[in-house]
Amino acid sequence: MDDQTRIELEAAAFRRLRQHLMEDRPDVQNIDLMNLAGFCRNCLSRWYEEAATERGLEMSKSEAREIFYGMPYDDWRAQNQTEASPDKQAAFEKAFTENVTDNT
C-alpha cells in the first residue's frame, strides 16, 4: 500500500470514529471512555490540536474542540454530558494520571 492510500484510509477511519462518538453514541460519557479506554473525545481533540501544531498551524484547545465536537464544547456538554458519580470521578483521576498526565 502506498503512503497516500494509507493516509486516506487512516483519515477515513478517524472520521468514522468521530461519527460514532459524536452522532451514533453521544450518550457514552467522556468519563466512561476515559475510565475504560484511557482516552475520550477531549483526547481526540487534543491529538488533533497537537497534529496541527506539529505542522506549524496555530490552533487553540477550544478551536480544536469546536472542530472535533462540531460546536462549542460547552454547548455539547450541556446537550450530552451528565453528572458523574464520585466513584466515576475517582476512577477518572486515576485514568487521567495514567493516560494523559506526563509522568516523566
Backbone bond lengths (Angstrom), bond angles and torsions (degrees), N, CA, C in turn:
res aa  C-N    CA-C-N  psi(-1)  N-CA   C-N-CA  omega(-1)  CA-C   N-CA-C  phi
1 M - - - 1.451 - - 1.535 108.39 -
2 D 1.312 116.39 135.30 1.464 119.53 179.37 1.531 109.87 -80.25
3 D 1.329 116.30 162.10 1.466 121.67 -175.82 1.529 112.53 -60.64
4 Q 1.314 117.53 -41.62 1.472 120.12 -178.40 1.528 111.10 -62.65
5 T 1.316 116.88 -42.77 1.469 120.33 178.15 1.519 110.37 -63.77
6 R 1.334 117.49 -42.89 1.466 121.64 178.30 1.521 110.29 -59.65
7 I 1.329 116.88 -45.57 1.467 121.36 179.09 1.527 110.85 -60.86
8 E 1.323 116.53 -43.50 1.469 120.37 179.92 1.519 111.61 -65.01
9 L 1.322 117.38 -39.40 1.462 120.71 178.18 1.530 110.88 -67.93
10 E 1.327 116.76 -41.75 1.468 120.16 177.59 1.528 110.47 -62.86
11 A 1.325 117.34 -41.34 1.465 120.98 178.57 1.525 110.71 -64.55
12 A 1.325 116.61 -40.44 1.470 120.04 178.49 1.527 110.83 -64.51
13 A 1.323 116.64 -40.49 1.467 120.08 178.32 1.527 110.51 -64.93
14 F 1.326 117.73 -40.23 1.463 121.26 177.03 1.528 110.29 -62.62
15 R 1.333 116.81 -45.35 1.471 119.46 179.49 1.522 110.91 -61.26
16 R 1.329 117.12 -38.25 1.471 120.37 179.08 1.519 111.06 -69.05
17 L 1.328 117.75 -38.84 1.463 121.18 175.42 1.516 110.13 -61.56
18 R 1.334 117.02 -45.08 1.451 121.27 178.92 1.530 109.97 -60.50
19 Q 1.335 117.45 -45.60 1.459 121.09 178.76 1.524 110.69 -59.54
20 H 1.311 116.49 -43.53 1.459 120.47 -179.30 1.532 111.02 -61.26
21 L 1.327 116.41 -45.45 1.465 120.25 -177.45 1.525 113.17 -74.69
22 M 1.322 116.78 -32.80 1.466 119.67 -173.97 1.528 112.97 -94.43
23 E 1.325 117.27 -34.17 1.460 120.00 -174.79 1.526 112.76 -109.06
24 D 1.331 116.43 -46.84 1.460 120.07 -176.43 1.525 112.22 -76.18
25 R 1.329 117.42 -38.00 1.468 121.35 -174.81 1.530 113.65 -134.53
26 P 1.331 118.17 53.14 1.464 118.38 176.91 1.525 112.17 -66.30
27 D 1.338 116.78 -13.85 1.462 121.83 179.26 1.526 112.34 -71.66
28 V 1.323 117.07 -22.11 1.460 119.84 178.57 1.525 107.50 -73.68
29 Q 1.304 115.17 121.75 1.459 121.01 -175.05 1.533 111.89 -77.20
30 N 1.332 116.12 145.17 1.462 120.60 177.11 1.522 111.33 -56.44
31 I 1.312 116.58 -40.12 1.462 119.70 -177.92 1.524 110.83 -63.34
32 D 1.342 117.40 -36.21 1.461 120.55 177.37 1.523 111.07 -68.71
33 L 1.337 117.05 -40.49 1.466 120.33 175.99 1.525 110.40 -59.65
34 M 1.326 116.45 -47.60 1.463 120.26 -178.66 1.522 110.79 -63.81
35 N 1.307 116.83 -43.73 1.460 119.80 -177.77 1.527 112.19 -66.45
36 L 1.313 117.60 -34.86 1.463 121.02 -177.61 1.527 113.69 -91.48
37 A 1.329 116.74 -38.09 1.464 119.96 -171.77 1.522 114.40 -113.66
38 G 1.324 117.33 -12.04 1.462 119.58 179.89 1.516 113.61 81.13
39 F 1.335 117.67 10.92 1.461 122.12 173.76 1.519 108.09 -154.21
40 C 1.330 115.86 163.47 1.458 120.93 178.48 1.527 109.05 -147.56
41 R 1.297 116.27 -172.75 1.464 120.82 179.67 1.523 111.09 -59.46
42 N 1.331 116.76 -38.20 1.464 119.54 179.17 1.522 111.16 -63.77
43 C 1.317 117.22 -36.46 1.468 120.55 175.99 1.519 109.97 -62.65
44 L 1.316 117.09 -44.27 1.463 120.86 179.44 1.525 110.84 -61.37
45 S 1.322 117.26 -40.89 1.468 119.15 178.19 1.528 110.59 -68.73
46 R 1.330 117.19 -34.47 1.472 120.39 177.26 1.525 110.12 -67.19
47 W 1.328 117.33 -41.12 1.466 120.46 178.09 1.523 110.39 -64.04
48 Y 1.322 117.20 -34.71 1.466 122.17 176.20 1.535 108.88 -63.56
49 E 1.328 115.92 -46.69 1.470 121.26 178.17 1.524 110.75 -60.50
50 E 1.323 117.35 -45.04 1.461 121.40 179.52 1.523 111.44 -62.07
51 A 1.322 117.52 -39.91 1.471 121.04 178.21 1.525 110.35 -64.07
52 A 1.324 116.86 -39.68 1.465 120.28 177.21 1.527 110.45 -63.66
53 T 1.311 116.43 -45.43 1.465 121.31 -179.87 1.527 111.15 -61.27
54 E 1.333 116.58 -41.85 1.467 120.58 178.01 1.517 112.22 -59.81
55 R 1.326 116.29 -25.42 1.458 120.92 -179.60 1.524 112.26 -98.37
56 G 1.334 116.60 11.06 1.455 121.29 176.43 1.515 114.54 80.87
57 L 1.329 117.26 14.84 1.461 120.75 178.54 1.521 109.21 -97.26
58 E 1.311 116.38 129.16 1.458 119.97 178.45 1.527 108.52 -80.07
59 M 1.327 114.96 127.93 1.460 120.36 179.47 1.523 107.84 -151.19
60 S 1.310 115.85 129.14 1.458 119.93 178.38 1.520 110.00 -84.35
61 K 1.310 114.80 165.69 1.465 121.46 176.44 1.527 110.15 -58.21
62 S 1.333 116.88 -44.50 1.467 119.67 -178.56 1.524 111.43 -68.87
63 E 1.329 118.54 -35.06 1.468 120.52 176.16 1.524 110.96 -64.85
64 A 1.323 116.76 -43.58 1.463 120.51 179.36 1.520 110.43 -63.79
65 R 1.312 116.75 -41.39 1.468 119.53 178.80 1.522 110.85 -64.17
66 E 1.319 117.44 -41.66 1.461 119.67 -179.61 1.532 110.65 -65.12
67 I 1.322 117.42 -37.56 1.463 120.50 176.43 1.524 109.41 -63.95
68 F 1.322 117.42 -48.24 1.461 120.26 -177.36 1.521 111.85 -67.53
69 Y 1.321 117.09 -47.00 1.460 121.39 -176.25 1.533 112.94 -77.62
70 G 1.331 116.55 -18.72 1.461 119.98 -179.09 1.520 113.15 77.42
71 M 1.312 116.16 11.88 1.465 123.43 179.62 1.530 106.86 -170.32
72 P 1.312 118.23 166.30 1.468 118.36 174.57 1.531 110.48 -56.33
73 Y 1.324 116.50 140.15 1.457 122.05 -175.86 1.525 111.98 -56.17
74 D 1.331 117.62 -42.00 1.466 119.75 -179.44 1.524 111.83 -61.91
75 D 1.334 117.16 -33.72 1.467 120.32 177.06 1.525 110.28 -66.70
76 W 1.333 116.54 -44.56 1.470 120.03 179.21 1.523 110.43 -62.13
77 R 1.339 115.52 -44.20 1.473 119.14 178.80 1.521 111.10 -58.18
78 A 1.325 116.78 -45.50 1.465 120.64 -178.54 1.531 111.03 -62.68
79 Q 1.324 117.32 -34.51 1.465 121.17 -178.06 1.527 113.37 -81.34
80 N 1.342 117.66 -29.13 1.460 119.39 -166.78 1.525 116.97 -127.61
81 Q 1.300 117.92 -21.88 1.455 118.46 -173.00 1.523 111.33 -92.69
82 T 1.331 115.42 141.78 1.459 121.24 176.99 1.526 108.88 -113.08
83 E 1.310 115.67 166.10 1.464 120.93 178.35 1.519 109.98 -69.06
84 A 1.319 115.54 135.00 1.466 120.63 -179.71 1.524 110.26 -90.97
85 S 1.314 115.30 144.42 1.461 121.00 178.22 1.530 109.49 -70.02
86 P 1.319 117.61 160.21 1.471 119.96 176.71 1.531 112.33 -57.48
87 D 1.335 118.10 -36.30 1.465 120.88 178.31 1.529 111.26 -64.00
88 K 1.330 116.52 -43.79 1.461 120.23 178.25 1.528 111.03 -65.16
89 Q 1.335 116.60 -38.65 1.464 120.29 179.25 1.528 110.78 -64.50
90 A 1.317 117.52 -40.43 1.465 121.11 178.35 1.523 110.68 -66.28
91 A 1.320 117.10 -42.50 1.469 120.75 177.18 1.519 110.37 -63.10
92 F 1.341 116.47 -37.78 1.459 120.88 178.48 1.524 111.01 -61.90
93 E 1.317 117.00 -45.14 1.475 119.70 -179.71 1.520 110.23 -56.65
94 K 1.310 116.85 -42.65 1.465 121.37 178.33 1.530 110.66 -65.54
95 A 1.332 116.90 -48.67 1.470 120.97 -179.13 1.520 111.15 -62.77
96 F 1.324 117.06 -40.38 1.460 120.97 179.84 1.523 110.02 -63.59
97 T 1.324 116.41 -45.93 1.462 120.56 179.36 1.526 110.94 -60.78
98 E 1.314 116.58 -42.41 1.461 120.77 -177.58 1.526 113.44 -73.56
99 N 1.329 117.81 -29.67 1.456 120.56 -170.66 1.516 116.00 -113.14
100 V 1.321 117.51 -23.01 1.459 120.06 -173.72 1.520 112.33 -116.79
101 T 1.311 117.13 -45.38 1.453 121.25 -177.16 1.520 109.54 -67.21
102 D 1.311 116.05 134.02 1.468 121.03 177.22 1.522 108.30 -75.47
103 N 1.312 116.27 111.12 1.474 122.21 -177.04 1.519 112.84 -96.50
104 T 1.321 117.68 19.66 1.466 119.29 -178.75 1.503 112.07 -86.03
